[in-house]
Amino acid sequence: MTAISNENEILNEREQSVLRHVVQNYIHTATPVGSRFLSKRFDEELSPATIRNVMYDLEERGFLSHPHTSAGRVPTDNGYRYYVDFLMEIERLTEKEMNRFQQAIRVSPDPDEILRETSKLLGKISNQLSVVTSPHLNSGILEKLELIPVSISKLLVIISIRSGLVRTIMLEIGIDLKRDVLDRVGSLLNERLAGLTLKDIRDSFADRFRDLRNEQTGLIRMFIDSVDLLFDDSKEKEKFHLGGTKQIMDQPEFVDPKNFRSVIEMVENEDVIVHLLEKHDELARDFVITIGAENNDANAQNYSFVTATYDVNGVQGRVGVIGPKRMNYSRLIPLVDHVAKTVARMLGG
């Protein structure tokens, strides 16, 4: 989470209480919150006039806004951020809720199948748009590399990562190589590369095989020329699974045709979601929440994005939800965190 560090923005107890009530009521009702409504819900006796004055001050300081068509207030991006950083109480998932998720995901040897099922179920449970990325293999440690001849001119390269994940790439080699030659070259590759991360291999491959650059079969030269194709995971970074498209449409915000159109455009424009995921990765934290304008993308500034990292023996991906800024953070944060831990266990075997 991104905390507010400006001391001038710290609110007093009464201001915090009013802001908390406005945010929580707006999350649950999706309608602007008025002072008379709040006065009936405070433990302490505060008159509507007193609450109205506090709300006015919060509006002046940028925590609330005042829709033209209503006498009530709604939280701004700053209001949501202050609530998330200082006022929110995280809900605890029940044992039943935690077990429900793991039991609903079918065990599969195919990681993509697990991630697809996860995105569908997370969307259904959260009532938000859910996103689950494939693991970023860049930090994965090479366990073994295998060379399998597929035809006279094609070679299948199988890269096994220590976490148990596997990447396969087809190379056009243009020559017919005997199995014993492929085994010999494969042994050389494993001897010098096993135990390194894919990033280290990509960055240092040419230097590690400089003495074999002119090896008789030409296969090492081909590997040097194909190092980015073989050991670059940029395509995996862009690979993600979306779920919950139907569920998010049931949110009150999308009764408005303009908002409905904006979420459809975001779902169809994968570059927006890729950009948001990349920003969360760049922040290099296990748990990230970006709200409204913090997303730095015009198409996503009416939304919040909550993601958690899952880790499979050093290889990481992200699990998250995208939804209206009015989303129920106190519930979705523990849900996303639990789903990330569950995915890590399932992929890690």
Secondary structure by P-SEA (a helix, b strand, c coil): ccccccccccccaaaaaaaaaaaaaaaaccccccaaaaaacccccccaaaaaaaaaaaaaaccbbbbccccbbbbcaaaaaaaaaccbbbbbbcaaaaaaaaaaccccccaaaaaaaaaaaaaaaaccbbbbbccccccbbbcbbbbbbccccbbbbbbbccccbbbbbbbbccccccaaaaaaaaaaaaaccccccaaaaaaccccccccccccccaaaaaaaaacccccccccccccccccaaaaaaaccccccaaaaaaaaaaaacaaaaaaaaaaaaaacccbbbbccccccccccccbbbbbbbbbccccccccccccccccccccaaaaaaaaaaaaaaaaac
